[in-house]
């Protein structure tokens, strides 16, 4: 599964002169399985603060914990995260 996103640095309205990063998931995500796709439709699975998917782990009166994931929690496939503005790393071939 491949998740492409765009990272934007925006001015923070709460603090003058400060900024924050916003990671926006692109709509062309091809989910690895229907279970994960349906989960993301029902719950907010994408973290705009960190640029990764997360899944709710524990709910308490103070809030909830959402650990970030690199694998699908339903089928186990690896999730590749890619910033569309960042150039891909290429290795030089040895001669």
NORCOR-V313987 format. One record per residue. RES is the residue in one small letter. PSI is psi in whole degrees, 0 to 359 (999 if undefined). Layout:
# NORCOR-V313987
RES/PSI ; RES/PSI
This chain:
# NORCOR-V313987
x/139 ; x/128 ; x/115 ; x/141 ; x/166 ; x/127 ; x/128 ; x/137 ; x/118 ; x/154 ; x/139 ; x/117 ; x/340 ; x/331 ; x/122 ; x/132 ; x/357 ; x/159 ; x/168 ; x/159 ; x/139 ; x/124 ; x/111 ; x/122 ; x/133 ; x/152 ; x/352 ; x/25 ; x/128 ; x/106 ; x/150 ; x/331 ; x/159 ; x/330 ; x/316 ; x/322 ; x/315 ; x/324 ; x/316 ; x/336 ; x/322 ; x/323 ; x/157 ; x/103 ; x/339 ; x/134 ; x/113 ; x/343 ; x/328 ; x/345 ; x/37 ; x/161 ; x/153 ; x/161 ; x/137 ; x/126 ; x/315 ; x/137 ; x/127 ; x/179 ; x/332 ; x/343 ; x/212 ; x/157 ; x/136 ; x/94 ; x/142 ; x/145 ; x/150 ; x/357 ; x/149 ; x/130 ; x/349 ; x/315 ; x/346 ; x/5 ; x/144 ; x/139 ; x/120 ; x/123 ; x/132 ; x/127 ; x/124 ; x/340 ; x/350 ; x/130 ; x/146 ; x/145 ; x/134 ; x/144 ; x/143 ; x/137 ; x/140 ; x/142 ; x/999
